[in-house]
């Protein structure tokens, strides 16, 4: 079953910034970081992870509402990939 995840960029100092939302099933989740890296490399290489950074995937129901709304405001017409 697919679930929405809020994806954070975790900086080398541990600070987290919400980046995007992804719909993933359990099998996809295992390779989600690699898939996101590939999408970014193809579409926006300047947004690629820097040394010491990593992706963190937080299920929708566990992500803080303020972070969720930063990426998908309540009045948004569509969601990012």
Backbone torsions as a table, in degrees:
resi	resn	phi	psi	omega
1	UNK	NA	132.7	180.0
2	UNK	-74.2	145.9	178.4
3	UNK	-138.1	147.3	176.0
4	UNK	-83.9	138.8	177.6
5	UNK	-125.2	139.4	168.7
6	UNK	-89.8	128.2	-176.6
7	UNK	-103.9	124.2	177.6
8	UNK	-104.0	145.4	165.8
9	UNK	-91.9	119.0	178.5
10	UNK	-99.3	119.2	-177.1
11	UNK	-76.3	166.0	-178.5
12	UNK	-62.5	-24.0	178.2
13	UNK	-89.0	2.3	178.7
14	UNK	94.2	-9.5	177.6
15	UNK	-65.6	141.7	-177.5
16	UNK	-117.8	140.6	177.5
17	UNK	-131.7	126.7	176.7
18	UNK	-65.5	135.9	-176.3
19	UNK	-115.6	-45.5	-175.0
20	UNK	-162.8	177.7	176.3
21	UNK	-121.3	137.4	177.0
22	UNK	-132.3	141.0	172.8
23	UNK	-96.8	121.0	-174.8
24	UNK	-136.1	147.3	167.3
25	UNK	-99.9	174.9	-173.0
26	UNK	-59.1	-40.1	179.1
27	UNK	-66.8	-40.1	178.2
28	UNK	-64.5	-35.8	-175.1
29	UNK	-58.6	-33.4	-178.6
30	UNK	-61.3	-33.6	-176.8
31	UNK	-114.0	15.5	-173.8
32	UNK	-63.4	-40.3	-179.1
33	UNK	-62.9	-43.0	179.1
34	UNK	-65.4	-41.4	178.8
35	UNK	-64.1	-43.1	178.8
36	UNK	-64.5	-41.6	175.9
37	UNK	-56.5	-41.9	-178.7
38	UNK	-67.7	-43.5	178.6
39	UNK	-59.9	-45.0	-179.4
40	UNK	-66.3	-42.8	179.1
41	UNK	-59.2	-37.5	-179.3
42	UNK	-77.0	-40.0	-171.4
43	UNK	-99.9	-35.1	-174.4
44	UNK	-151.4	69.8	-174.9
45	UNK	-57.8	-24.5	178.5
46	UNK	-67.7	-14.3	179.0
47	UNK	-97.3	4.9	-178.6
48	UNK	-61.1	156.6	176.5
49	UNK	-60.9	142.4	175.3
50	UNK	-98.4	170.4	-179.5
51	UNK	-53.9	130.0	178.5
52	UNK	86.9	-5.4	179.1
53	UNK	-94.1	159.3	177.4
54	UNK	-152.8	166.9	175.7
55	UNK	-95.9	143.9	172.9
56	UNK	-127.2	130.2	-178.0
57	UNK	-107.8	117.5	-177.3
58	UNK	-115.8	123.5	178.2
59	UNK	-56.5	147.0	-175.6
60	UNK	-50.0	-45.1	-175.8
61	UNK	-72.5	-9.6	178.0
62	UNK	-106.2	-8.8	-178.8
63	UNK	-83.7	139.4	176.8
64	UNK	-59.7	137.4	-177.6
65	UNK	-57.2	-40.7	-179.4
66	UNK	-60.7	-40.7	178.1
67	UNK	-67.7	-41.5	179.4
68	UNK	-60.0	-46.7	-177.2
69	UNK	-71.0	-19.6	174.6
70	UNK	-65.3	-35.7	-179.6
71	UNK	-89.6	-41.0	-177.2
72	UNK	-130.1	82.8	179.2
73	UNK	-58.8	151.9	-177.8
74	UNK	-56.4	-27.5	-178.7
75	UNK	-93.2	8.7	-179.6
76	UNK	-69.1	146.9	-179.9
77	UNK	-92.3	-19.0	178.9
78	UNK	-152.0	166.7	179.3
79	UNK	-104.6	152.8	173.5
80	UNK	-68.7	169.2	177.7
81	UNK	-67.2	NA	NA
